[in-house]
Amino acid sequence: MNKDQNLDTTKKQLASDLNSAKQSTDVEKLREQYLGKSSPIQKALQNLKELPAEERKAAGGKLNQLKQELETQINDKLTALREAEYNSRLAGESLDLDLPPLAASQGYLHPVTQELERIVDIFQRMGFSVQEPFMVDDEYNTFTALNIPEGHPARDMWDTIYLEDDNLLITHTSSMQNRVMSSKQPPIRTIVPGKCFRNEATDATHEHSFYQLEGIYVDKNIKLSDLIGTLSEFLNQYFETKVPIKIQPTFFPFVEPALEIMMPRPKLGGKLDLENFNPETTDWLEVIPCGPIHPNVLKEAGIDATKYSGFAWGMGLERLIMIKRQINDLRYFHSGRIDFLNQF
């Protein structure tokens, strides 16, 4: 994937596949094939860290340019097919001006809004204040202040959408960590619920726009047990039952050690069954990435890391809501489908 010849072959192959696509759903499948998490280009981006430092920047630039070109080809084809499909539907429809008007609807709160209010209430009762994020922010707050300097390969973990003014649509609500910690004196207990954006290929469990809730706790003598106890109690209250959890290590530059809190995985769209829970046979689902705040992040915010410690987390709200509400497709949240919304 690093060689120019292979890059040209990829573009030509996509052009050929797009030419054969007859429906917008065909194009979405091609997007997943060429740009999804398991695509060769994503694997090549993840493998950049294995290259020598002097080669990494050039290779990364070529891969990102290829990614943008493929995205443009796919979007252009998708726009053309959707327009053709829309015109085809219009040609087969007629407007009956004699139909009576629809009854006025009082409307409903969106399921994400309903559950977000419940989640915020739980943390407020735990003593956390609420801070809204900036949906458009700069690289410093989104990456640099979080121990991810410019050129660091960890930046490739987030498929960032950049804007023309060198700002970006936030990839995570962690972008508020530095602002919160640098504007307050410990003890600090703050949650940051908000919308995030990534250049994701959409499917039943992935969306380009989604909600995340960041949590920050800084004080003296904060231990790992405080993190586990806080987040375990949140899960118990949110699901209104005692939720078994498992903890496994992972990697995020802004926490050390980086952890993932996991809970039993229900079948997609199925009920969370804890009555038959067996830790030996349970399939586990990661729900809350978290960890003790890295000393470099505390120092960047002007907090003395020799006196204070803390922990942070950033959980995807839709994933929790899907489990609680037995929803089997993440895309329903933003579909505007009345039959889906009326259930809530």
N, C-alpha and C positions, 0 to 999 in steps of 0.2 A: 504493500500500500504506500510505501515511502517513495517508490520510483515513479518518475513522470509518466512512464509508459503505462504503468498500472492505473494511474489516475485517469489518463485519457481513455483507457479501456472501460473503466467504470462509467464515465460520462456517456460513452457511446452505447454501452449496454442499456443504461437507463433510458436514453433517448429511444432506443429500439423497443423497449418494454412499454414505454409510455405511448408510443405510436400504436401499439397493439391494444391498449386499454380502451374499452368501450363504455365503461360506467365509472362513476366517481368512486364506487366501492373498490374497483380494481386499482385505482390510483392510491387509495388509502393503504391497500395491501403492499403496494410498491414502496410507499413511504416507510412502512415498518421494515420492509426488507432492506432498503438502502440506508435508512437513517435511524432505525430503532435501536434499542439497547443492545441487541445481539448482532447488529450489522457489522460488517468488516470495518467500516470507517470509525464506528464507536470503539471497537476493540483496538484499532490503530491509535486512536487518541489516548486511550487508557494505557497503551504500551509506550507512550512517549518517554515516560520516566526511565525506561530502560536504555534509552539512547544516551550517548555521551553529551555532556552539557553544551558543547559547541555545535552539535547537530540538532539539538532539540527545538530551538526557535525556528529554524528554517523548515524543518519537517512539520512542526505544528502549524506554521503559516500556510503551507501547501494543503494540509488536511482541512483546515478551517475554510480556506478558499473553495476547496472541492465541496465541502459540506454546504456552503452557501449557494454554489452553483446548482447542486442537486436539488436543494430546497426550492430554488427559483423555477427550475424545470417542472418540478412536481406541482407547485402552486399554480403555475400558468396552465398546465394541463387540467388541473382540478377545477379551476375557474371556468375554463371553456366547457368542460363536460357538465358542470352544475348549471351553467346558463342554458345549455342545450336541453338538459333534463327539465329545467323550470319552464322553458318555452313549450316543451312537449306536453307538460301537465296543463299549462294554460290553454293550449289548443283543444284539450279534451274536456275542459270545464266550461260551465255556463253560469251566469248570474241571474237568479230569480228575484226580481225586484218586489214581488208580491209576498215574499216570506215575512212573517212577523218578526219584530226585533227580539233579540235574546234578552232574557231577564237579567236585570242588573245584578252583578256579583259583588259581594262584600270583600272578596279577596282573602288570601291566606298568607301567613308568613312563610317564606321559603324554608324548606327543611334544614338547610345549613344555618339560616338565621335562628331558627328555633333551638337547634342543638348548641350553637355558639353561645346563646344566652345562658343555657344550662351550664355549659362548661365554665364560662366566665364567673357565674354565680358560685360554683364550687371553689374556684381559686380565690375569689374575693372573701369567702367565708374562712379560707385558710390564711388570710391576711395579705394577699397580693393586691397591688394597685394595677390599673389597666392603662396601657400606653398604645396608641395607634401608630403604625409604621408609616413611613413615606413610601408610596408605591413606586416612585421614581427616585433613585438615589445615585450616589457616585461609587466608584470602585474602592475608595478608601474605606467607607463604612461597610460596604458589602463584602470586601475581601481583605484589604490590607490591615485594617484594625483588628481583624479576626485571625491574625497570625498566618495569613496567606499572601505573601508579598508578590509583587508583579513578576511574572515569569514562572511562578511556582506551579508545578504540574497538577497540584490539587485543584487549581481553578477549573480544570477540565471536568471535574466531577459535576459541575453545574452547567447546563446548556443555557448560557446567558443570552438574553435579548438586549443588544446595545442600541442606543438611540443616537441621532445625528449630533447631539451636543456633548457626546462622550459620557453621558449618564447612562443608566440602564434601568430596566424594569427589575425590581428586586427578585432575586432567586430564592430568598429565604428571609423570614422575619428576624433572623440573627443580625441583619443589617442595622438593627436598633440597639444592639448590645452596647456598643461604645458610647452612643449618645445617652443612653439611660445611665450607665455606670459613671460617665464623666460629669453628669449633671446632678448627681445625688451623692450623699454621704451614707456609707453603710450604717445600719443594716439596710439592704436593698432587697425588696421583694416585689417584682414586677412581671406581669405577663403582657405579651404583645401579640394580639390576634390580628391577622390581616391576610390580604390576598397576595399571592406570589405568582411569578410567571417564569416559565422555562420553555425552551425550544424543544418540546417533547413530541414524539409521535404518539398520537392518542389511541387508546384501546380501552378495554373494560376496566383497567386498573391504573391508567395514566392519563393525565390531562395537561394541557399547556398552561391553564389557569386553575389555581387551587388555593385553598385556605390552609394556613399554618398558624400554630400558636407557639410562640417563643416564650420561654420562662427563664427568669434570672433571679438567683438568690445569692446574695453576698453578705457575709458577716464574719465575725471571729469564730474560729474553732468549728467551721462547717466540715462535716465528715461525709464519707460516701454513704453511710447509713442514713443520713438526713435526706440525701437524694432519693435513695430507694424507698424510704418510708413515705416521702411526699408524693411521689408518682404512683406508688402502689395504692395509697389511700385515694388518690384521684380516680384511678381505674375502678376501685371498689364502689365509690360514690356514683360515678357516671353510669356504670352498668348495674348498679343497685344490687350487687352481690359480691362475695369475696372472689376476686379474680386471681387464679394462680399465675405467677409470672416466672420467667426465666431470664437470666442476664447473660449476654455474650459480648465479647470484645469486638470492636470495629475500629475505624479510623476517621477522625475529623480533626483538622489542624487546630481548632479553637478550644478543644477540651483534651484533658489528659488525666486518666485514661479515657478513651472514647468507648461508650457502651451502647448497647441496644437492649431496651426492655421489651420482652416478648410475652405474648399471651396465647392461649390455645386458638388455633385457626379454625373458624367455622367453615363449612362448605360455602362457596360463593353464593350469596343470596340466601343462605340457610341460617338457622337459629344457632346461637352460641350455646352449646350443650356442655354444661359443667357437671351435670349429675353423673355422667359416665366418664368423668375425667380420669385419665391414667397417664401419669408423667412419662411412663416408659414408651407409650405408643402414640402420644399426642403429636400432631403436626403443629409447629409453633409459627406464629406470625409476628414480625417486628412491628411495633406500634409507636415506640417513643425512643428516638435517638437522643442520647444525653451524655453527660459526663461532668466531672469537676472542671471548672473554667481554667484554661491554661494560664500560668503565671504571666506569660507575655501579653495576653489579652488584658489582664488586670492592670499591668504596668502601662499599657498603651492608653488606658482610660484614666490614668493618674491615681490608681489605687495601690497602696503598699502591699505587695504580695507576700511580704514576710509577716504581716499582721492579719491580713484578711484572706479568706478563701471563699469559694462558692461553687455553685453548679448551675448548669443551664441545660435546656432541652428545646427541641423544636419538633412538634408532632403535626402530622397531616390530619386535619379535622375530618375530611371526607372519608378517610379510611376507617376512623372510629365510628362515624355515622353509618357507614355501610354495614358494619358489623352489628351495631345496635338495632338498626332499622331493617335489616335483612334486604339490602339493596344489592343487586348483582352487577350493576354497570355504572361506573363513575361518571360516564358521559350524560346520564339522566339528569344530573344536578344542573347542567347548563343547557339542556335541550329545549326548555320552554314548553315541554309537553304537559298539557293541562291534566290528562289522565294520571300522570305520575304525581304532579303537585297536589292534586285533589286528595291523595291518600293521606296527606299530612295536615 
